Amino acid sequence: MAAKESQQSLNVLKERKPVAKRKEETNGLFSEDMLSKLKETKKELLKEEQKLEEEKESQRLFERKEREKNLSFAELLERHGDKGNKF
């Protein structure tokens, strides 16, 4: 009897029509609106990341210049050598 009931439930499931997909899910997993929002968010994150990298680079250059300002003349000669000519 259990086999008969399970067969009937399988038949009922087969007879059901598949639930219509949402209009939103026309392009794979996400809707067009969702994709555009995701792309916009990605662009914003990339801009922020680039800005942070530029700030780090400028900070690094600033710190380097500050360290060179604090070097003595002898340390500068040792680092860059005594080239002897101005040009």
GROMACS elastic network, one bead per residue, 0.5 to 0.9 nm:
[ bonds ]
;  ai    aj funct       b0    kb
    1     4     6  0.50756   500
    1     5     6  0.63913   500
    1     6     6  0.87400   500
    2     5     6  0.51183   500
    2     6     6  0.61869   500
    2     7     6  0.85621   500
    3     6     6  0.51505   500
    3     7     6  0.61220   500
    3     8     6  0.85980   500
    4     7     6  0.51246   500
    4     8     6  0.62203   500
    4     9     6  0.87274   500
    5     8     6  0.50372   500
    5     9     6  0.62073   500
    5    10     6  0.86178   500
    6     9     6  0.50635   500
    6    10     6  0.61903   500
    6    11     6  0.86488   500
    7    10     6  0.50505   500
    7    11     6  0.62360   500
    7    12     6  0.86718   500
    8    11     6  0.50467   500
    8    12     6  0.62317   500
    8    13     6  0.86742   500
    9    12     6  0.50129   500
    9    13     6  0.62196   500
    9    14     6  0.86394   500
   10    13     6  0.50828   500
   10    14     6  0.61829   500
   10    15     6  0.86327   500
   11    14     6  0.50588   500
   11    15     6  0.61520   500
   11    16     6  0.87796   500
   12    15     6  0.51506   500
   12    16     6  0.64461   500
   13    16     6  0.53796   500
   13    17     6  0.85172   500
   14    17     6  0.77613   500
   16    19     6  0.85870   500
   17    20     6  0.85368   500
   18    21     6  0.85783   500
   20    23     6  0.87545   500
   21    24     6  0.81736   500
   21    25     6  0.68274   500
   21    26     6  0.82523   500
   22    25     6  0.55410   500
   22    26     6  0.76216   500
   23    26     6  0.59787   500
   23    31     6  0.78746   500
   24    27     6  0.79037   500
   24    29     6  0.89551   500
   24    30     6  0.69571   500
   24    32     6  0.71316   500
   24    33     6  0.80700   500
   24    34     6  0.86322   500
   25    28     6  0.60642   500
   25    29     6  0.59650   500
   25    30     6  0.55008   500
   25    32     6  0.81039   500
   26    29     6  0.79365   500
   26    30     6  0.74860   500
   26    31     6  0.61252   500
   26    32     6  0.76534   500
   27    30     6  0.60768   500
   27    31     6  0.59777   500
   27    32     6  0.68287   500
   27    35     6  0.89559   500
   28    31     6  0.77118   500
   30    33     6  0.80709   500
   30    34     6  0.59297   500
   30    35     6  0.62237   500
   31    34     6  0.51203   500
   31    35     6  0.61499   500
   31    36     6  0.86445   500
   32    35     6  0.50359   500
   32    36     6  0.61788   500
   32    37     6  0.86446   500
   33    36     6  0.52135   500
   33    37     6  0.63050   500
   33    38     6  0.86712   500
   34    37     6  0.51094   500
   34    38     6  0.61477   500
   34    39     6  0.86212   500
   35    38     6  0.50319   500
   35    39     6  0.61047   500
   35    40     6  0.85495   500
   36    39     6  0.51007   500
   36    40     6  0.61404   500
   36    41     6  0.85809   500
   37    40     6  0.51077   500
   37    41     6  0.61289   500
   37    42     6  0.85679   500
   38    41     6  0.50710   500
   38    42     6  0.61202   500
   38    43     6  0.86654   500
   39    42     6  0.50248   500
   39    43     6  0.62568   500
   39    44     6  0.87033   500
   40    43     6  0.51218   500
   40    44     6  0.62996   500
   40    45     6  0.86970   500
   41    44     6  0.50829   500
   41    45     6  0.61726   500
   41    46     6  0.86138   500
   42    45     6  0.51065   500
   42    46     6  0.61520   500
   42    47     6  0.86193   500
   43    46     6  0.51407   500
   43    47     6  0.62141   500
   43    48     6  0.86725   500
   44    47     6  0.51122   500
   44    48     6  0.62232   500
   44    49     6  0.86138   500
   45    48     6  0.50643   500
   45    49     6  0.60998   500
   45    50     6  0.85788   500
   46    49     6  0.50191   500
   46    50     6  0.61063   500
   46    51     6  0.85198   500
   47    50     6  0.51175   500
   47    51     6  0.61053   500
   47    52     6  0.86333   500
   48    51     6  0.50342   500
   48    52     6  0.61964   500
   48    53     6  0.86674   500
   49    52     6  0.51260   500
   49    53     6  0.62629   500
   49    54     6  0.86968   500
   50    53     6  0.50810   500
   50    54     6  0.62127   500
   50    55     6  0.86282   500
   51    54     6  0.51233   500
   51    55     6  0.61939   500
   51    56     6  0.86601   500
   52    55     6  0.50539   500
   52    56     6  0.61716   500
   52    57     6  0.86199   500
   53    56     6  0.50978   500
   53    57     6  0.61836   500
   53    58     6  0.86446   500
   54    57     6  0.50751   500
   54    58     6  0.61463   500
   54    59     6  0.85060   500
   55    58     6  0.51434   500
   55    59     6  0.60423   500
   55    60     6  0.85087   500
   56    59     6  0.50452   500
   56    60     6  0.60747   500
   56    61     6  0.86608   500
   57    60     6  0.50299   500
   57    61     6  0.62490   500
   57    62     6  0.85874   500
   58    61     6  0.51204   500
   58    62     6  0.60990   500
   58    63     6  0.86024   500
   59    62     6  0.50390   500
   59    63     6  0.61335   500
   59    64     6  0.85566   500
   60    63     6  0.51933   500
   60    64     6  0.61880   500
   60    65     6  0.87285   500
   61    64     6  0.50321   500
   61    65     6  0.62488   500
   61    66     6  0.86083   500
   62    65     6  0.51924   500
   62    66     6  0.62067   500
   62    67     6  0.86910   500
   63    67     6  0.61558   500
   63    68     6  0.86334   500
   64    67     6  0.51185   500
   64    68     6  0.62488   500
   64    69     6  0.86539   500
   65    68     6  0.50696   500
   65    69     6  0.61760   500
   65    70     6  0.87608   500
   66    69     6  0.50707   500
   66    70     6  0.64909   500
   67    70     6  0.52163   500
   67    71     6  0.65895   500
   68    71     6  0.51990   500
   68    72     6  0.85369   500
   68    76     6  0.79179   500
   69    72     6  0.81386   500
   71    74     6  0.80507   500
   71    75     6  0.59154   500
   71    76     6  0.64163   500
   72    75     6  0.51861   500
   72    76     6  0.63114   500
   72    77     6  0.87024   500
   73    76     6  0.50770   500
   73    77     6  0.62052   500
   73    78     6  0.85741   500
   74    77     6  0.50782   500
   74    78     6  0.61209   500
   74    79     6  0.85923   500
   75    79     6  0.60978   500
   75    80     6  0.85762   500
   76    79     6  0.50504   500
   76    80     6  0.59429   500
   76    81     6  0.75693   500
   77    80     6  0.53215   500
   77    82     6  0.59044   500
   78    81     6  0.53876   500
   78    82     6  0.79180   500
   80    83     6  0.80382   500
   81    84     6  0.88622   500
   82    85     6  0.85903   500
   83    86     6  0.81545   500
